[in-house]
Amino acid sequence: MLFPKKRIPIEEGDYYLTPEGYKCFTEQYHLKRGYCCESGCRHCPYGFNVKKK
């Protein structure tokens, strides 16, 4: 399923840095984006689970 990409402005609370230095998007950001990318995101609010697929 393809979705048109829209620019989501990054705000405080949308991500945090992992100990390795990567950005990890929060549930808040994913809800603002409005869809599941099916990449197995750590804080996916849409219930996608890579292991079940």
N, C-alpha and C positions, 0 to 999 in steps of 0.2 A: 504494500500500500504506500503510495507516494503522497507526500504532503508538500505544499508549497512552503519554502522556507521563509519565515518572517523574522525580522530583526527584533530581538527581545533585549531591551536595555537591562544591563546588569545592575542590580541594587544590592544594598547591604543585606546579608542573610541568604543570598542566592547561591553562594558556594563557600567552601572553606578549603584550606590547603591541607593535604595529607602530609604525614611525616616525610614522605618521599618528595614532596614539593609539587604534587599534581593538584589541579583544581577538581574538587568533587562537588557537583551540583546537588543542591538540597531539594527536598520535596517541594518547597516553595517555588523554586525555579521551574521544576517540571510541570507544576500545575499552571504556571503562567504561560509556559510554552504551549500547553493544551493538547498534547498527544504523546503517545509512547513511541520511542524510536526503536524499541526491541533490541537494545544493545546490552541489556542486563545491568542497567544503572543501579548503583548501591541504594539510592533513595527513591526508587520508582513508585509513585503513588497509584499506578495503573495495574499493579499485580502481575506484571510480566516476570517470568522466571525462566532463565536460560536453561536450567536443568530439566524443566518440564517440556520444553519445546523439542 
